[in-house]
Amino acid sequence: MSDTRFSPKATPPRSPEEQGPANTGARWPLPEEAFWSESTDPHGVAPGVSQGVAPGVVPGVAPGELTAPQAAVTAAPASGERGQEQPEPQRQAEPAKRKRDPFLDNVKFILIALVPIGHSLVPTLAADSARAAYIFIYVFHMPLFVVISGYLSRNFWNSNAKTNKLVDTFLVPYVIVEVGYAALRFALGQKWSLTIIDPAWLNWYLLALLFWRLSTPVWKRMKYPVPVAIAIYLFAGFSQISGDFSMDRFFGLLPFFVIGLVLQPEHFELLNRRWIKVVSVFIILGAAAVAIFIAPMAKLGPFYYKNSYQDLDLSWYMGLGLRVGLLVCALAMCFAVLALVPRKETWYTDLGTRTLYCYLLHGIPVLIAKEMGWLSFPWLYGPLGVLAISASCFALAIILCLPETRTVFKWVLEPRLTWLYRRPSRS
């Protein structure tokens, strides 16, 4: 949108990265958008802006999000510069907050709903139907989460507020959740066990994502990051990597994160073509058929993306072939899901803005249900059981993504630790 009251010459040329998807014609969400959170900045600071508003920055609007008139006002030289007095621009109305693109939030909710379903199917894996559903989910749902995380990490280090998140929404919640789940297991009659360096159960993702984001500058400087990441992923299978600090998952899912880093908005627009959607339907149906076929005989180890070839009792060449095949299948399913997810706002779009709460909190009812035997009733061992468990967990995901849930647990999972960071001096 343009405004004839301001000269276009006052607007400095901007690169495509500074312009953002909205100004380049892409419909993909902003790369600065947080993977978990509802807002782009939990500290109330625009991405890329130090706490305290710098001169020439519109409060509450991230750099690169200014409209043409706002950019003209910001870029106009101050009165008296270069010996020439400039006319005072007319006052602008308060800029409207950028609306989130619903596509990514739709994807996030669908993926997060699969997480409690997969965890709740574990007690019934003796049944082929439950095992087939479990394999189908685990081939792609965490890889696609990692792809999205990589895409949203492209400009992570360009923002002080995002850097603060390494502590606020990773390390602090990690410690709290570790202690909380240790206390829950103890209350359910298990032995007290707490090892911060070895993440328990679902907490592995916080540490793995932390280290992936710490490695982002390295990948962004490489000429061929994806082939290098795939090579590391393949050769990691020769070593029995410890689960400490999620290092096994860090290497096992590394290619998906790097692929997300190199993706551009136009790549996702390619998936919006009709023929690709048709092909994607056949990919999903074919994957479901394969999962049903291999369920009675397949081992589950490869689908966790962490075990070495020795742990899987495979020769080196069989292990390499298995990892390559799994990578290809996972990527095919990831892009098929992205092609089929609705791009317009749906009833669950808003729920996708609070996926952190479902991920970290769903383990409490699932763990209790497992210990109480509620997921081991005989009638659950079959297709009817898969449907019942899936429906129940889908409802649980909806509840945990509600704004009321965020209101109750925000102080724990998204703490505001502004007092912990230095306030940069203004220049």
Helices and strands as residue ranges (DSSP letters): G 8-10, H 16-19, H 21-24, H 68-75, G 81-83, H 102-120, G 122-124, H 128-152, G 156-158, H 160-166, I 167-171, H 172-187, G 201-203, H 204-214, H 216-221, H 225-235, G 236-238, G 244-246, H 247-252, H 254-262, H 265-270, H 274-294, G 301-304, H 316-340, G 350-354, H 355-361, H 363-372, G 378-380, H 383-400, H 403-413, G 418-420
